[in-house]
Amino acid sequence: MSAWKTVLMLLIDKLVLPQQPDFYRIQLMTQDNQDTAVKFLHQFFEYKEHPEKVEQTMQRVLQDLRDDGYVEFFHPVTPGKYKLTKSGYEKLAEIREELKGSD
């Protein structure tokens, strides 16, 4: 999984619960989350400290996560609403385990 996908999955993890898998794009794309993503990418993956077009990149990666089956879009029923899928929860568990192992 790419660094951007990993970071977005971790940000989504902060927004969902096992019994509440829905989240909104506006929650994910906050300036705070964009800053967190950039800091994490720079610190752990040696990405640029001040990249351009962070929000656009996050949106593209969110679409990639949909294509991978980790996220579902509710569009056009509820534009901007998403759902973490069962395979998304499973991938998050893998990511958490990988992060624990790197401590």
Residue, then its C-alpha position, 0 to 999 in steps of 0.5 A: m500500500s502506498a504511503w498516501k493510502t496508508v496515511l489516508m486510512l489512518l485519518i479515516d480510522k480517526l473518523v469511524l467506529p466499528q458500528q459507525p463506518d460512515f464519514y464525510r469528505i469534509q471531515l477528512m479534508t480538514q486543514d488539520n488532517q491535511d497538515t497531519a498527512v504532510k507531517f506524517l509523510h515527511q517524517f516517515f516516508e521522506y516526502k516533501e515538507h511543503p507539497e503542493k495540492v495536498e487536498q487534490t492528492m487526498q481526493r485522488v487517493l480516496q478514489d483509489l481506496r474506493d477502487d481498491g474496495y476499502v471505501e464506498f461512496f454514497h454518491p449520488v444519494t448523499p454526495g460527500k458521504y463515504k463508508l469504510t468497508k469490511s475489507g477497509y477495516e481489515k486493512l486498517a488492522e494490518i496497518r496498525e499491526e505494521l505500525k506496532g511492529s515498527d516501534 
